[in-house]
């Protein structure tokens, strides 16, 4: 009874806060609702016995990503009124896409049938001497290591693409030339000055 109540409280909080992320007009409040959503999802992971995933969700997403979003939103002087000026012109197209997505999800939910062998294939028993982190690592780095490396490659390509798209060479900016620094001689960097007694360096 207590577990069911905790599940419904965490699940309801996650759904409501996720809706408020989209519905909130203030971007700072939207990020705060996003943090609340992450905490609620972490609580659900703990109830499922996945403490390692809950810890990653709190440390990585709440401690890094969401806080970074909050700092960026608070530091940037964004004119949100100007961004929302053309909202009504895109409303018919956005509504049509939203209705199409709702129809697809509804059709999928109606026609979804659980196979009798699906539960037995997914519920692989974990040995009692193996911890949650060890079980997750054995699945990622043993059974699905190819897909794990492929996901890392996709993220690497996305990072390189973002760097290439945002890199701009500006004129008049001094840049580091490593080859010139290595080839630099002592005469080019050291200057001997003879200072007479009682006089300073002009």
C-alpha positions as CSV (number, residue, x, y, z in Angstrom):
1,X,0.0,0.0,0.0
2,X,2.8,2.4,0.9
3,X,4.7,1.6,-2.3
4,X,1.6,2.1,-4.4
5,X,1.0,5.5,-2.8
6,X,4.6,6.5,-3.3
7,X,4.5,5.5,-6.9
8,X,1.3,7.5,-7.7
9,X,2.7,10.5,-5.9
10,X,6.0,10.4,-7.7
11,X,4.4,9.6,-11.1
12,X,1.8,12.4,-10.7
13,X,4.5,14.9,-9.7
14,X,6.6,13.9,-12.7
15,X,3.7,14.3,-15.2
16,X,2.5,17.6,-13.7
17,X,5.9,19.1,-13.5
18,X,6.7,17.9,-17.1
19,X,3.6,19.7,-18.3
20,X,4.5,22.8,-16.4
21,X,7.9,22.8,-18.2
22,X,6.1,23.4,-21.4
23,X,3.3,25.6,-20.0
24,X,5.3,27.9,-17.8
25,X,5.9,31.4,-19.3
26,X,8.9,32.2,-17.2
27,X,11.9,30.2,-18.4
28,X,13.5,30.2,-15.0
29,X,10.4,28.5,-13.6
30,X,10.4,26.1,-16.5
31,X,13.9,24.9,-15.6
32,X,12.9,24.6,-12.0
33,X,10.0,22.4,-13.0
34,X,12.4,20.4,-15.1
35,X,14.6,19.8,-12.1
36,X,11.5,18.6,-10.2
37,X,10.7,16.2,-13.0
38,X,14.2,14.7,-12.8
39,X,13.9,14.2,-9.1
40,X,10.6,12.5,-9.5
41,X,11.9,10.2,-12.1
42,X,14.9,9.4,-9.9
43,X,12.5,8.4,-7.1
44,X,10.7,6.1,-9.6
45,X,14.1,4.5,-10.5
46,X,14.8,3.9,-6.8
47,X,11.4,2.2,-6.4
48,X,12.3,-0.1,-9.4
49,X,15.6,-1.1,-7.7
50,X,17.8,0.9,-10.1
51,X,19.7,3.0,-7.6
52,X,22.6,3.5,-10.0
53,X,20.3,5.0,-12.6
54,X,18.7,7.2,-10.0
55,X,22.1,8.5,-8.9
56,X,23.2,9.2,-12.5
57,X,19.9,11.1,-13.1
58,X,20.4,13.3,-10.1
59,X,24.2,13.9,-10.5
60,X,24.3,14.3,-14.3
61,X,21.0,15.8,-15.3
62,X,20.1,17.8,-12.1
63,X,23.6,18.6,-11.0
64,X,25.0,19.6,-14.4
65,X,22.5,19.9,-17.3
66,X,19.6,21.5,-15.5
67,X,21.8,23.8,-13.5
68,X,23.6,24.8,-16.7
69,X,20.2,25.6,-18.4
70,X,19.2,27.7,-15.4
71,X,22.5,29.7,-15.5
72,X,22.2,30.2,-19.2
73,X,18.6,31.3,-19.0
74,X,19.3,33.7,-16.1
75,X,22.4,35.2,-17.7
76,X,21.1,35.7,-21.3
77,X,19.0,38.8,-21.9
78,X,16.5,37.1,-24.2
79,X,13.5,39.1,-25.4
80,X,10.9,36.4,-25.2
81,X,8.1,38.8,-26.2
82,X,9.8,39.2,-29.6
83,X,10.2,35.4,-30.0
84,X,6.5,34.8,-29.4
85,X,5.3,37.4,-32.0
86,X,5.0,34.8,-34.8
87,X,3.4,32.2,-32.6
88,X,-0.1,32.5,-34.0
89,X,1.1,32.1,-37.6
90,X,2.6,28.6,-36.8
91,X,-0.4,27.5,-34.7
92,X,-2.3,25.6,-37.5
93,X,0.8,23.7,-38.5
94,X,1.8,22.9,-35.0
95,X,-1.8,21.8,-34.1
96,X,-1.8,19.5,-37.1
97,X,1.5,17.9,-36.1
98,X,0.3,17.6,-32.5
99,X,-2.9,15.9,-33.6
100,X,-1.0,13.5,-35.8
101,X,1.3,12.6,-32.9
102,X,-1.6,12.0,-30.6
103,X,-3.3,9.8,-33.2
104,X,-0.2,7.8,-33.7
105,X,0.3,7.3,-30.0
106,X,-3.4,6.4,-29.5
107,X,-3.3,3.9,-32.4
108,X,-0.2,2.3,-31.0
109,X,-1.7,2.0,-27.5
110,X,-4.9,0.5,-28.8
111,X,-3.3,-2.1,-31.1
112,X,-0.5,-3.0,-28.6
113,X,-0.6,-6.6,-27.5
114,X,1.8,-8.1,-25.0
115,X,3.3,-11.4,-26.0
116,X,3.4,-14.3,-23.6
117,X,7.1,-14.8,-24.2
118,X,8.0,-11.1,-23.9
119,X,8.1,-11.0,-20.2
120,X,10.2,-14.1,-19.9
121,X,12.7,-12.8,-22.4
122,X,13.1,-9.4,-20.7
123,X,13.1,-10.5,-17.1
124,X,16.5,-12.0,-16.9
125,X,17.3,-13.0,-13.2
126,X,20.3,-11.2,-11.7
127,X,22.6,-13.2,-9.5
128,X,22.3,-12.2,-5.9
129,X,26.1,-11.6,-5.6
130,X,26.0,-9.0,-8.4
131,X,25.1,-5.4,-7.6
132,X,22.9,-3.1,-9.7
133,X,25.9,-1.3,-11.2
134,X,27.6,-4.5,-12.1
135,X,24.5,-5.9,-13.8
136,X,24.1,-2.7,-15.8
137,X,27.7,-2.7,-16.8
138,X,27.6,-6.3,-17.9
139,X,24.6,-5.6,-20.2
140,X,26.1,-2.4,-21.7
141,X,29.7,-3.6,-22.2
142,X,29.0,-7.2,-23.0
143,X,25.7,-7.7,-24.7
144,X,25.1,-4.3,-26.3
145,X,28.7,-3.0,-26.5
146,X,28.4,-2.4,-30.3
147,X,25.3,-0.1,-29.8
148,X,27.0,1.6,-26.9
149,X,30.1,2.4,-29.0
150,X,27.8,3.5,-31.9
151,X,26.0,5.9,-29.6
152,X,29.3,7.4,-28.5
153,X,30.4,7.8,-32.2
154,X,27.1,9.6,-33.0
155,X,27.7,12.0,-30.0
156,X,31.3,12.6,-31.2
157,X,30.1,13.4,-34.7
158,X,27.5,15.8,-33.3
159,X,30.1,17.5,-31.1
160,X,32.5,17.9,-34.1
161,X,29.7,19.3,-36.2
162,X,28.7,21.8,-33.6
163,X,32.3,23.0,-33.3
164,X,32.6,23.3,-37.1
165,X,29.4,25.2,-37.5
166,X,30.1,27.7,-34.7
167,X,33.8,28.2,-35.5
168,X,34.5,31.6,-37.0
169,X,37.9,33.0,-37.9
170,X,38.0,36.7,-37.1
171,X,40.6,39.1,-38.5
172,X,42.9,40.9,-36.1
173,X,42.8,38.1,-33.5
174,X,46.1,36.8,-32.4
175,X,46.2,33.0,-32.4
176,X,48.7,30.5,-31.1
177,X,51.2,29.2,-33.6
178,X,52.8,26.1,-32.0
179,X,55.3,25.5,-34.8
180,X,56.6,29.1,-34.6
181,X,57.0,28.8,-30.8
182,X,59.0,25.6,-31.1
183,X,61.3,27.1,-33.8
184,X,61.9,30.2,-31.8
185,X,65.6,30.9,-31.0
186,X,67.2,32.5,-28.0
187,X,68.2,35.6,-29.9
188,X,64.5,36.3,-30.7
189,X,63.3,36.1,-27.1
190,X,66.2,37.4,-25.1
191,X,67.5,41.0,-25.3
192,X,70.7,42.0,-23.4
193,X,70.7,45.7,-22.2
194,X,73.7,47.4,-20.8
195,X,72.6,49.7,-18.0
196,X,75.1,52.3,-16.9
197,X,75.7,52.9,-13.2
198,X,73.2,55.4,-11.7
199,X,70.8,55.2,-14.7
200,X,67.6,53.3,-15.1
201,X,66.1,51.6,-18.1
202,X,64.2,54.1,-20.3
